[in-house]
Amino acid sequence: MSALEDMLQLMRSKHDDLNARLGVMPEERMGDVGSWGQRQMPSRNMFYQMINHEVERTVYVMKTLLGLSIHPTEAQIILSRL
């Protein structure tokens, strides 16, 4: 594997691990308040912040790829959204 492939695999692994740990959050705990940076907010809002971050990063990656004249196929775009 190349260094880039190793890094991508590590990122996927960490992403999957985080999703597994967060995925067991019981419904009744979604209103619990915790720290998000310097702010306090309910866990539910933290989950929504993660969605916003994912969308932001996706747009940034797509913009970077287009700037490098790398045009993903329709199948790649669809799969990237899963």
Secondary structure, 3 states (H helix, E strand, C coil): CCHHHHHHHHHHHHHHHHHHHHCCCCHHHCCCEEEECCEEEEHHHHHHHHHHHHHHHHHHHHHHHHHCCCCCCHHHHHHHCC
